[in-house]
């Protein structure tokens, strides 16, 4: 699975899992598991070092987009709890 597919999978996995959270603490813990310093997205983006320049140009913005989507989904879920 390439890095872009991994990022897409992480985003959809987060969306599915955050919808099942019933407490704010659960949502925040899940968020840190995905976009924290040692989270899923950070682990995937660590693969950037081995990527070609062209791949880096595509992966960088995609990584930021996924992080922003996870942050937005987190805030949305917190508001709905």
C-alpha positions in Angstrom: 0.0 0.0 0.0 1.5 3.3 -1.0 1.7 6.3 1.4 -1.2 8.2 -0.1 -3.5 5.1 0.3 -2.3 4.7 3.8 -3.2 8.4 4.6 -6.6 7.9 3.0 -7.1 4.7 5.0 -6.1 6.5 8.3 -8.5 9.3 7.6 -11.4 7.0 6.9 -10.5 4.8 9.9 -10.5 7.9 12.1 -13.9 9.0 10.8 -15.4 5.6 11.6 -13.9 5.3 15.0 -14.6 8.9 16.1 -18.3 8.4 15.3 -18.4 5.7 17.9 -16.9 7.8 20.7 -19.3 8.8 23.4 -17.1 11.0 25.6 -14.9 14.0 24.9 -11.9 12.1 26.5 -12.3 9.3 24.1 -12.3 11.7 21.1 -9.2 13.5 22.3 -7.4 10.2 22.9 -8.3 8.9 19.5 -7.1 12.2 17.9 -3.7 11.9 19.6 -3.5 8.3 18.4 -3.9 9.6 14.8 -2.2 13.0 14.7 -0.1 13.0 17.8 3.7 13.1 17.7 3.9 9.3 17.5 0.5 8.8 15.9 -0.6 7.0 12.8 -0.3 10.0 10.4 3.2 10.9 11.8 4.3 7.3 11.3 3.1 7.3 7.7 4.7 10.7 7.0 8.0 9.4 8.3 8.1 7.5 5.0 8.6 10.8 3.2 12.3 10.6 3.8 12.5 7.6 1.4 10.1 9.2 -1.2 11.1 10.8 -4.4 10.9 14.6 -4.8 7.7 14.2 -6.9 6.1 12.0 -4.2 7.1 14.4 -1.5 5.3 17.2 -3.4 2.2 15.2 -3.4 2.4 13.6 0.1 3.2 16.8 2.0 -0.1 18.6 1.1 -2.0 15.3 1.4 -0.6 14.8 4.9 -1.7 18.3 5.9 -5.1 17.8 4.4 -5.6 14.6 6.4 -4.4 16.2 9.7 -6.8 19.1 9.1 -9.7 16.7 8.3 -9.0 14.8 11.5 -8.9 18.0 13.5 -12.2 19.2 12.0 -13.9 15.8 12.7 -12.6 16.0 16.3 -14.1 19.4 16.8 -17.4 18.4 15.2 -17.7 15.3 17.3 -16.9 17.2 20.5 -19.7 19.7 19.7 -22.2 16.9 19.2 -21.4 15.1 22.5 
